[in-house]
Amino acid sequence: MTTVQPELARAMSRAQAEVRSRTQVRLAKKTSNLFRSRARSRDGLDLSAFTGVLSRTEATQGQPATATVGGLTTYEQLVDELFVHGQMPRVVPQLRTITLGGAVTGLGIESTSFRDGLPHESVTQLQVLTGTGEVITATPDNEHADLFRAFPNSYGSLGYALTLTIETAPTSPYVALRHLRFTHLEDALAAIGQIMASRTWAGTDVDFLDGVVFGPSETYLTLGRWAADPQGVVPSDYTGSQIYYRSIQHKRQDLLSVRDYLWRWDTDWFWCSRAFGAQVPAIRRLWPRRLLRSDVYWRIQDLEARHGIVAGLDRLRGRPAQERVVQDVEIPLEHTAEFLTWFLTHVPIEPLWLCPVQLRESRQNPSKNPGGADKTPQKIGETPWPLYPMRPDTPYVNVGFWSAVPIHEGATRGDVNQAIEAKVTELGGHKGLYSESFYDEQTFAALYGGATYDRVKERYDPQGRFPRLYDKAVRAR
């Protein structure tokens, strides 16, 4: 069990007392990466004391290095603190202000996910503040294994992670990149399958893998590998006038410092900074470099979502209203070409991000689950994470798309998102819940572990102090 520092013990006691004194509890956070409407709280639960790396262990023979980290620690802070020790999280989500607790309770993904899965798969222990006001230590094989397994994708509806112990991995100073162009989607996806199976391409190791679809006949896979020495190459800099995603179309090889690689998508919020004019050269020259980052853009769009200034101007100009289509979906690799072809035909959004992912082999078949309803060994093909039931024996591709489409005459807001939801379900995939969802309650329960969720919710939040997952994800409560 994790030893809690005195100041954290006091903060923990205050948080427990506060939860017990309330009928409804929400978390106070300075930043967010959600893209769905949500109830606002002026007196949210303050867990800001739980930040930073609290302790570490070094790797030993057969055991990886670990770090015990506060749940409110952003990945920007976490990376900086671990780099000093030559370590990093196994999976670092693409935006700086995503918190470790947020990535575990709300899922995360990045270019190491083709071999290291999702961030919660690197967690070995959770300390969770539950709806009863208790602080529960949950591991894969203790009496609270049911909470450990149900916590990923619960979005704070089962409790808040105060501390997490995660496996870490060694890092190198640089990442060398190769951008491979494909004119057929099927060829790109075949290459993904080959790399996921062998973790190599053309005889060279692949440590990082993602891609961008610019159109039906223009797809790029970016293959990264660790590099200790730049070998005379000056690393590229995409934190100023140059834009990373555009370089993919024009360079076959590249080199980035590891820090710049990890945050390559944050500077321009993938490509979404163009909505704010930040990619117009004249505006970019005036935009302070320190403000070219995702949390700045998020605050701008949040203001628009609350006040509708641009939407109001569009109405005055006679332009159609817009439906926001901001989603990440996991599609089985064997069906990804079909999904992309359908999407590019029916939804006018480009580019699209591709991020291959497969659950980690070492965690596929836990031999026991004392806290869950089923204590028998897991069967092949069953999911160890019931609220986001990806199959451990199946390669997937995360497809990310973040934009808006016009609502044409006769259509209503939500039509496009619901069509996407239906197609994802048809192809055996799932979508993340950080943005708007339109499922009915029965369908949602079937897709996101409803029976397991109900059991765990009843055990750890019987008074319903935290909103239910469906209420948060669909009803925006």
CORFEN-V479977 format. One record per helix or strand. SS is the DSSP state (H for helix, E for strand). FROM is the first residue (numbers start at 1). TO is the last residue. Records with the same first field share a line. If there is no record, write none. Layout:
# CORFEN-V479977
SS = FROM-TO  FROM-TO
This chain:
# CORFEN-V479977
H = 6-21  75-83  100-106  113-116  119-122  145-151  185-198  244-247  258-262  272-276  281-286  289-291  294-307  309-316  333-346  361-363  386-388  415-426  441-447  450-460  469-473
E = 27-28  35-35  45-46  53-57  60-60  63-63  65-70  74-74  87-89  99-99  123-129  135-138  160-170  174-182  200-201  204-205  208-215  218-227  253-257  322-332  352-357  396-406  430-431  435-435
